[in-house]
Amino acid sequence: MLPADSGLKIEAGESRGQSAGAEAGEGDGGRVCYVNGGLVPEAEARISILDHALLYGDGVFDTVIAWDGRLFRLDDHIDRLFRSMAAVAIPTPVSREELRDLTIRAVRANKLDNAYVKWIVTRGSNDTPLMDPAGCAANLIILVRPYIHRYAPDSRSGLRLKTAAIRRPPGQVLSPQIKSLNYLNLVLAKIEAKSAQADEALLLDIHGRVCEAPGYNVFVASRGTLLTPQHDILEGITRASVMEIAAQQAVPLRICDVELYDAYAAEEVFLTSTAGGLVPVVEVDGRVIGEGRPGPLFARFSKAYQEMIASPDWGTAVHGEQKN
């Protein structure tokens, strides 16, 4: 029976769901996730309707990918999740090592080599619908899906961006380094772009400088130099990978203020994210970028990034021994 005073709770299996999750992953081939302390069939996963994540968007998340049986830059993503929890004063529900092990277990249970993994840490519930977080117990959710291809590497097309009227909040409002569950600002920008028949939004800061796209960092190739914004952005891990590739390939790179003019007049523009990798942009506010198709710099960086995520040097093995 569901407790009448605490909202919906998990009802799957023994040991808070571990047996049910193992059976689902090993028997019927269905998706499983980690929630309330155990692996359960995704269709049976439940959290309390009084969880502050649901009531107030009070929680944090992070995303990591597995490629060819390896979790790419796993420790970097774990560190960022723990920084987000510290910044919003959510007690860590598991240790770093436990999160590593649970993530590997969840990917294995879903029998995936190439996977999209999302960690969600909710504030939890204190059995009242009020904003006071006192008494809440944090809850960890690990969602695993097949890798989501947002862009085919051999495609000759790219995204059309529209500058959103809504601006990215400055760090004085909420630090962009916190991957919080309140992404309404980015959702509204995306709705605006889609309403204008664009593929994605481009967000500016309150001073009119380029920040990011919803869920993406931005790179602009201008007069032989790669530019990436420095203010009011998430310092993405894929962004860091691109910066490392730039250093390896001796491509000049500047972390600086990027104006809309720089994007409009750029030879190339591309976006980066964990979930999507590198994605080319062919149009910004009706201005055709370069020759209107993915450019040579994007091709070089995309190839190098694919090699990077496939390298055992950057990956944590999911299925025991790493593949060669």
C-alpha positions as CSV (number, residue, x, y, z in Angstrom):
1,M,0.0,0.0,0.0
2,L,1.1,3.6,-0.6
3,P,1.6,5.7,2.6
4,A,-1.2,8.2,2.7
5,D,1.0,10.9,4.2
6,S,4.1,11.0,2.0
7,G,3.0,10.9,-1.7
8,L,3.9,8.2,-4.2
9,K,6.6,5.8,-3.1
10,I,8.5,3.0,-4.8
11,E,6.9,-0.4,-4.5
12,A,9.3,-2.6,-6.5
13,G,11.0,-5.7,-5.1
14,E,13.1,-6.4,-2.0
15,S,15.9,-4.3,-0.5
16,R,14.1,-1.1,-1.8
17,G,13.9,-2.4,-5.3
18,Q,17.2,-4.1,-6.0
19,S,15.8,-7.6,-6.8
20,A,13.1,-6.2,-9.0
21,G,15.6,-4.1,-10.9
22,A,18.0,-7.0,-11.4
23,E,15.3,-9.2,-12.7
24,A,14.0,-6.6,-15.1
25,G,17.4,-5.8,-16.5
26,E,18.4,-9.5,-16.9
27,G,15.1,-11.0,-17.9
28,D,12.8,-8.9,-20.1
29,G,15.4,-6.5,-21.6
30,G,13.4,-3.5,-20.4
31,R,14.9,-0.3,-19.2
32,V,15.8,0.1,-15.6
33,C,16.8,3.1,-13.5
34,Y,18.2,3.7,-10.0
35,V,15.8,5.4,-7.6
36,N,15.1,5.2,-3.8
37,G,18.2,3.1,-3.2
38,G,17.8,0.4,-5.8
39,L,17.5,-0.6,-9.5
40,V,13.9,-0.8,-10.6
41,P,12.0,-1.0,-14.0
42,E,11.8,2.5,-15.3
43,A,8.0,2.2,-15.7
44,E,7.7,1.5,-12.0
45,A,10.0,4.3,-10.7
46,R,8.4,6.6,-8.3
47,I,9.3,9.6,-6.1
48,S,7.2,11.5,-3.6
49,I,4.8,14.1,-4.9
50,L,6.1,16.2,-2.0
51,D,9.7,16.0,-3.2
52,H,11.1,19.6,-3.4
53,A,12.4,18.8,-6.9
54,L,8.8,18.5,-8.1
55,L,7.4,21.4,-5.9
56,Y,10.2,23.9,-6.5
57,G,12.7,22.6,-9.0
58,D,15.0,22.1,-6.0
59,G,17.7,19.8,-7.0
60,V,20.7,19.3,-9.3
61,F,21.7,17.0,-12.2
62,D,24.5,16.1,-14.5
63,T,24.9,14.0,-17.6
64,V,27.6,11.6,-18.7
65,I,27.8,9.4,-21.8
66,A,29.1,5.9,-22.4
67,W,30.7,5.2,-25.7
68,D,32.0,1.7,-26.8
69,G,31.6,0.5,-23.3
70,R,33.4,3.3,-21.6
71,L,32.0,6.2,-19.5
72,F,33.7,9.4,-20.9
73,R,35.4,11.6,-18.4
74,L,33.3,10.0,-15.6
75,D,35.3,11.5,-12.7
76,D,35.0,15.1,-14.2
77,H,31.3,14.7,-14.3
78,I,31.1,13.3,-10.8
79,D,33.2,16.2,-9.5
80,R,30.9,18.7,-11.2
81,L,27.8,17.0,-9.7
82,F,29.3,17.1,-6.2
83,R,30.1,20.8,-6.7
84,S,26.5,21.5,-7.7
85,M,25.3,19.7,-4.6
86,A,27.7,21.6,-2.4
87,A,26.6,25.0,-3.9
88,V,22.9,24.4,-3.1
89,A,23.6,22.7,0.2
90,I,22.1,19.3,-0.7
91,P,23.8,16.6,1.5
92,T,25.4,14.0,-0.8
93,P,23.3,10.8,-0.7
94,V,26.2,8.7,-1.9
95,S,30.0,8.9,-2.0
96,R,31.9,9.6,-5.2
97,E,33.0,5.9,-5.3
98,E,29.5,4.7,-4.7
99,L,28.2,6.9,-7.5
100,R,30.8,5.5,-9.8
101,D,29.8,1.9,-9.0
102,L,26.1,2.6,-9.2
103,T,26.4,4.3,-12.6
104,I,28.4,1.3,-13.9
105,R,25.7,-1.1,-12.5
106,A,22.9,0.9,-14.1
107,V,24.5,0.9,-17.5
108,R,25.3,-2.8,-17.3
109,A,21.7,-3.5,-16.2
110,N,20.5,-1.8,-19.4
111,K,22.9,-3.8,-21.5
112,L,24.3,-0.7,-23.4
113,D,27.7,0.1,-24.8
114,N,26.7,3.5,-26.0
115,A,24.5,5.2,-23.4
116,Y,23.1,8.5,-22.2
117,V,23.2,8.7,-18.4
118,K,21.5,11.3,-16.3
119,W,22.1,11.7,-12.6
120,I,19.3,13.6,-10.7
121,V,19.7,14.5,-7.1
122,T,16.5,15.9,-5.5
123,R,16.2,17.8,-2.3
124,G,13.8,15.2,-1.1
125,S,10.6,15.4,0.9
126,N,9.9,16.4,4.5
127,D,6.2,15.4,4.2
128,T,5.0,19.0,3.8
129,P,4.3,21.1,0.7
130,L,6.2,24.1,2.1
131,M,9.5,25.5,0.8
132,D,11.5,25.0,4.0
133,P,14.1,22.3,3.2
134,A,14.6,21.3,6.9
135,G,14.2,17.6,7.3
136,C,14.4,16.7,3.6
137,A,16.5,13.6,2.7
138,A,18.2,13.8,-0.7
139,N,17.3,11.2,-3.3
140,L,19.5,10.0,-6.2
141,I,18.1,9.0,-9.5
142,I,20.2,7.4,-12.3
143,L,18.4,7.4,-15.7
144,V,20.0,5.4,-18.5
145,R,19.0,5.5,-22.2
146,P,20.6,4.5,-25.5
147,Y,23.0,7.3,-26.7
148,I,21.0,10.1,-28.2
149,H,22.4,11.2,-31.6
150,R,21.6,14.9,-32.1
151,Y,23.7,15.2,-35.2
152,A,25.1,12.6,-37.6
153,P,28.8,13.2,-38.1
154,D,28.5,12.7,-41.9
155,S,25.6,15.2,-42.2
156,R,26.1,18.2,-44.5
157,S,23.5,20.2,-42.6
158,G,23.5,22.1,-39.4
159,L,21.4,24.1,-36.9
160,R,19.6,27.4,-37.5
161,L,19.7,29.6,-34.4
162,K,17.5,32.4,-33.3
163,T,18.6,34.9,-30.7
164,A,16.1,34.7,-27.8
165,A,14.5,37.9,-26.3
166,I,14.8,36.2,-22.9
167,R,18.3,36.7,-21.4
168,R,20.5,34.3,-19.5
169,P,20.3,35.3,-15.7
170,P,23.6,36.6,-14.4
171,G,25.6,34.8,-11.8
172,Q,24.4,37.2,-9.2
173,V,20.9,35.6,-9.6
174,L,22.0,32.0,-9.9
175,S,25.5,30.7,-10.7
176,P,25.5,29.1,-14.2
177,Q,28.0,26.5,-12.8
178,I,25.1,25.0,-10.8
179,K,23.3,22.4,-13.0
180,S,20.0,23.0,-11.2
181,L,16.7,21.3,-12.0
182,N,15.2,24.8,-12.7
183,Y,15.9,25.2,-16.4
184,L,12.8,27.2,-17.1
185,N,14.9,30.1,-18.5
186,L,16.4,27.8,-21.1
187,V,13.1,26.1,-21.8
188,L,11.4,29.4,-22.6
189,A,14.3,30.4,-24.9
190,K,13.8,27.1,-26.7
191,I,10.1,27.6,-27.0
192,E,10.7,31.1,-28.5
193,A,13.2,29.7,-31.1
194,K,10.9,26.8,-32.1
195,S,8.0,29.3,-32.5
196,A,10.1,31.1,-35.0
197,Q,10.8,27.9,-36.9
198,A,14.4,27.9,-35.8
199,D,16.2,24.7,-34.6
200,E,17.6,26.2,-31.4
201,A,17.9,29.4,-29.3
202,L,21.0,31.5,-28.8
203,L,21.0,33.2,-25.4
204,L,22.7,36.5,-24.6
205,D,23.6,37.8,-21.2
206,I,22.0,41.0,-19.8
207,H,24.7,43.1,-21.6
208,G,23.8,41.6,-25.0
209,R,26.9,39.3,-25.2
210,V,26.6,35.8,-26.5
211,C,26.3,33.2,-23.7
212,E,25.2,29.8,-24.8
213,A,22.4,27.8,-26.3
214,P,20.0,25.7,-24.1
215,G,22.2,22.9,-22.9
216,Y,25.1,23.9,-25.2
217,N,28.3,25.9,-25.0
218,V,29.2,28.1,-28.1
219,F,32.3,28.3,-30.2
220,V,32.8,30.9,-32.9
221,A,35.6,30.7,-35.5
222,S,36.6,34.3,-36.5
223,R,39.7,35.3,-38.5
224,G,41.6,32.2,-37.7
225,T,40.9,32.1,-34.0
226,L,38.3,30.1,-32.0
227,L,36.3,32.2,-29.6
228,T,34.2,31.0,-26.7
229,P,32.2,33.1,-24.2
230,Q,33.5,33.8,-20.7
231,H,30.6,35.3,-18.8
232,D,27.4,33.6,-17.3
233,I,28.0,30.2,-18.9
234,L,28.3,26.7,-17.6
235,E,32.0,25.7,-18.0
236,G,31.1,22.5,-19.9
237,I,33.2,19.4,-19.9
238,T,32.7,18.9,-23.7
239,R,33.8,22.6,-24.0
240,A,36.9,21.7,-22.0
241,S,37.5,18.8,-24.4
242,V,37.3,21.1,-27.4
243,M,39.8,23.5,-25.7
244,E,42.2,20.6,-25.2
245,I,41.9,19.6,-28.8
246,A,42.6,23.2,-29.9
247,A,45.8,23.2,-27.8
248,Q,46.8,19.8,-29.3
249,Q,46.2,21.0,-32.9
250,A,47.7,24.5,-32.3
251,V,44.4,26.3,-33.1
252,P,44.4,29.7,-31.5
253,L,41.6,30.0,-28.9
254,R,40.4,32.9,-26.8
255,I,38.0,32.8,-23.8
256,C,36.5,36.3,-24.2
257,D,33.4,38.4,-24.6
258,V,31.7,37.3,-27.8
259,E,29.3,39.7,-29.5
260,L,26.5,38.9,-31.8
261,Y,28.5,40.6,-34.6
262,D,31.2,37.9,-34.1
263,A,28.6,35.2,-34.6
264,Y,27.0,36.9,-37.6
265,A,30.4,37.4,-39.3
266,A,32.0,34.1,-38.3
267,E,33.6,31.6,-40.7
268,E,32.1,28.8,-38.5
269,V,29.9,28.4,-35.4
270,F,29.4,25.2,-33.5
271,L,27.9,24.1,-30.2
272,T,29.1,21.6,-27.7
273,S,27.4,19.5,-25.0
274,T,27.8,16.1,-23.3
275,A,24.6,14.7,-24.7
276,G,25.1,16.0,-28.3
277,G,28.8,16.2,-28.7
278,L,29.8,18.8,-31.4
279,V,26.9,20.3,-33.5
280,P,27.5,22.7,-36.4
281,V,25.5,25.9,-36.9
282,V,24.7,27.1,-40.4
283,E,22.5,30.1,-39.7
284,V,22.1,32.7,-36.9
285,D,19.1,35.1,-37.1
286,G,18.9,34.6,-40.8
287,R,22.6,35.2,-41.5
288,V,24.2,32.3,-43.3
289,I,27.4,31.2,-41.5
290,G,30.3,30.6,-43.8
291,E,29.2,28.6,-46.8
292,G,26.0,27.5,-45.1
293,R,27.3,24.0,-44.2
294,P,29.6,22.4,-41.6
295,G,33.1,23.8,-42.2
296,P,36.6,22.3,-42.2
297,L,37.4,23.4,-38.6
298,F,34.2,21.7,-37.3
299,A,35.1,18.5,-39.3
300,R,38.6,18.5,-37.7
301,F,37.3,19.0,-34.2
302,S,34.4,16.6,-34.6
303,K,36.8,13.8,-35.8
304,A,39.2,14.5,-32.9
305,Y,36.4,14.5,-30.4
306,Q,35.0,11.2,-31.7
307,E,38.5,9.7,-31.3
308,M,38.7,11.2,-27.8
309,I,35.5,9.6,-26.5
310,A,36.5,6.3,-28.0
311,S,39.9,6.3,-26.3
312,P,40.6,4.2,-23.3
313,D,42.7,7.0,-21.9
314,W,39.5,9.1,-21.2
315,G,37.1,6.3,-20.4
316,T,36.0,4.2,-17.4
317,A,35.1,0.6,-18.4
318,V,31.5,-0.5,-17.9
319,H,31.9,-4.2,-18.7
320,G,35.2,-5.0,-16.9
321,E,38.2,-5.0,-19.2
322,Q,38.3,-2.1,-21.6
323,K,37.9,-2.9,-25.3
324,N,40.7,-2.4,-27.8
